[in-house]
Amino acid sequence: MAEVRDSVQDQSRSALARYADVVVGRHGLAPLARYELVNAIAKNRPGALGLVLRKRLMGGMLYAGGGGAVLGEGLTLRHPNRIAIGERFAIDQQGVLDARADLVVAIHIGDDVLCSRNVSLICKGGKIELADRAQLGMHTVIMSQPGGTVRVGEAVAVAPFCSIGGATYHADDLDKPISEQGHDFKGGVIIGDHALIYARATIIDGVTIGKGAIVAAGAVVNKDVPDYAIAGGIPAKIIGSRKGGDA
C-alpha cells in the first residue's frame, strides 16, 4: 500500500507517468496509448461483440492467454503484461485482475478456472496463483503481499464474499497512525487442492488450508487447518474431520 501511495503522490514526476506506473506497468507513451485505446473500445462493450473484443484486445495485452477465454464486461486490468491465463478461463462482470508486482508473472491462472461477478485478484507486491478448475464466488477478494504468494489449489471452491490474504498492520507506536506503521507480512496463503471455503470466510496471511479441508461460513482463519479438517468460528477452530470421528 505504501509503495502505491508513494508512486501516486510523487510530485517529482508527471501525473501521466504516475498513472502509467500504477495502471499500465510499462513506461512510454506507446504502451499507455494501447492500454487506453483497448479499454475505451472493449472494456464496457456489452453483448457478444464485447466478449469478442475483450478476448482479442484485452487478451492480447496479457503475458500469456489461453484459448476459449471469457472476459466479462467491465473487467479492470492492472499491469496486464504480468498476467497469464490458462485455457477456458472465465471471469464475470466487473472483475479486477491487478498484477502490480515486480515479477515477470504476478497473476497465474490455470485451465478451466471460473471467477464470478466482482471477483478481485490484487497483487500488492506478491503473487497470486489459481490452479486448474478453481472456482471463486462473487465479491471474493484475494490479496498478495511483497515476498508472498497466495495459492488456491486445484478444484478448490470458494463461496461468495470471502477474503483471502492481505496483511495486518503494525500497531506498536501509539503516537503514529496505524495506517503509517507498515505491515506484518507472513508469506501468503496456501489453500490445498479440493478444499471448500464457505461464504464470508476470511483467511489471514500466513495460513495454510489443507487438502480437502472445509472452512465454515463466516469463519476467520488465523491458524493452519490440517488436511480434511473442518474449521469454523471466530477465530476458527477445528470442529470436525471429513475422515470421521472428532477432531
N, C-alpha and C positions, 0 to 999 in steps of 0.2 A: 504494500500500500504506500509506504513512504517513497519508494522508487518512482512509482507512477505519479504521486503528488509532486515530487521534486521535478520530474520531467515536465509536467503540465505547468508548473509555476516558475520555471526557469526563465527569468526575464532577459537573460543574455542571448536568447535565441528567438527567432521569429515565431509567431503563433502558428504559421503553416508548418514549420519544422517540428514544433512540439506536437502538433496534431498528427503528423505523419509518424512520429516515433510511437505514439500511443496506439494509433489505429492501424496503420499500414505495416509498420515494422521494417520498412525499407527506405533508404534515402533516395532523393532525387525526384524530379517532377514527373518523370515517366511512370514509375510505379504508383505515385499518388493519383495521377490523372486516370490511369487504368482502373484503380480501385473506385474512384468516384464515378466514373462512367458506368462500370459494371453495376454498381449499386443503384444508380439512377435508372438504368434500363430494366434490371431484373429483380431487385430485392423485394419490392412490394407489388409486383405484377401479379394479378390474380389469375386463377384458372390454369388450364393446361399449357397455355403459352408461357405463363410464368414459370411453371415447372421445367419446361424445356430450356428456357433462357437461363434459369439459375443453374441447372445441371451443366450447361455448356460454358456459361460465362463465369459464374462463381466457382464452379468446379475446376475451371481452368486456372484459377489463381492458387489452388492448393498445392502443397508439396507433392502429394500423390492422391489420385482419385480413382476409386474402383468403379466398375460398371454398375449400371442399374440404380444409381443414387436418386433419392427423392429428397429435395431440399425445400422445406416449406416456406410459404410466404412470410416475409418479414425477418428472415434469417439474418443475424448480425455476425459478421466475421471480423475478427481482430487478428492481425498478423497471419493472414491465410497461408502464407508460404511456409508456415511451421505446422500445418495441419495435414495429416494423412488419414484418408478414409478407405475402408475396405469395400468389398463387393456388397451391393444391395443395401447400403446404409440409408436409413430414412430418419429424418427429423421433421417434426410437425411445425406448425406456425409459431413465429416469434421466438425461435430458439436462438441461443448465443453460443458461439464457439470462439473463445478468446484465448489465443495461444501466446500471450505476451511472456516470453521467457527466452533466455539466452541459450537456446538449444536448437539443433537442426530440426528436430520434430518435437514439439511440445504437447500436441494432442495426437494420439494414435488410436484410431478406431478400427476394430476388426470387421469381419464379414457378418452380414445379417443382423446388425445392431439396430435397435429401434429406440428412438427418443421421442417422447410425446411432446405436446404443446408446452411452450415456455420452459423447456429444459435449458439450463445454463452450465457450460463447462468453462471454468475460468482459471487460467494459469496466472499465478502471481509470482512467477519465477521458477515454478516447478513443472512437473509433467503429469499428464492425465492419460491413462490407458484404459480403453474399454475392449475387453476380449470378445471373441466371436459370440453372437447370439445374446449379448447382454441387452436388457430392456430397462429403460428409465422412465418412470411415470411422470406425469405433468407437474411442472413447477419444481422439479428436483434441481438442486444446485450442488455441483461438485467444484471444490476449490483446491488447488495445489499451491504449495509454498516453496520458497527458494530451497534447493537441495533435496526436495522431497518428491515422491511420486504417489499419486492416488491411482490404484489399480482395481478395476472392477472385473472380476473373473468371468470365465466362460459360463454362459447361460444364467447369469445372475439376474434376478428380477427385483427391481426397486420400485416400490409403490409411490404414489404422488406425494409431493410436498416434503421430500426428505432432504436433509443437508448432510453432505459428506465432505470431510476435510476441514479446511480453514485452519486457524491457529488462535491461540489465546494470547492476550496482551500481558506484558509485564505490568505490575501494579504496585511495586515496592515504594516508589517515590510519591509521598503524599502531597508534595508541593508542585508536582508536574502533572498535566493532564494525562490520563491513562492512554489516550489515543496517540500520544507522542513518546511513549516509553518503549516502543518496539514490541516485537512478538517473541513468543517462546515456540520455536519450531521443533517438531518431534519426528520429522521424517516422512510424513504422509500416512496414507491408509491403504490397507490391503483387504479386499473382500474376496474370499476364496470362491472357487468355482461352485456353481449350483446353489449358492446361498439365496435367501429370501429376506428382503428388508421391507417391512410393512410401513404403512403411511405415517408421515410426520416424524419418522425416526431421525435422530441426529447422531452422527458418528464422528467423534472428535479426532483431531490429528494425533497420529501415533498409534492408532488402534489397528489390530488385525482381527478380521472376522473369518472364522474357519470355514473349511469346505462344507457345504450343505447345511450351514447353520441358519437359524431363523432369528431375526430381531423383531420383537413385537412392536405394534403401533405405538407411537409416541415415546419410545424409549430414547434415553440419552446414554450412549455407549462411550465410556471413557476408559475401559479396560478391554483386553483381548477376550474374544469369545472362541472357545475351542470348536473343533470340527463337530458338526451335527448337534451342537448345543442349541438350546432355546433361551434367549435372553430378553428380559423386559424390565421396565421400571425406570425411575429417575433417582439416582444413577442406575444404570442397568445392572442386574444381577442374573446369574444363571438360574433359571426356573424350571428347567427340564432338559430332556435329551430326546432326540429323534430315534436313538437306539433303544429306548425303553428304560424304565426304572427312573429313580430320582437322580438329579444332577449331583 
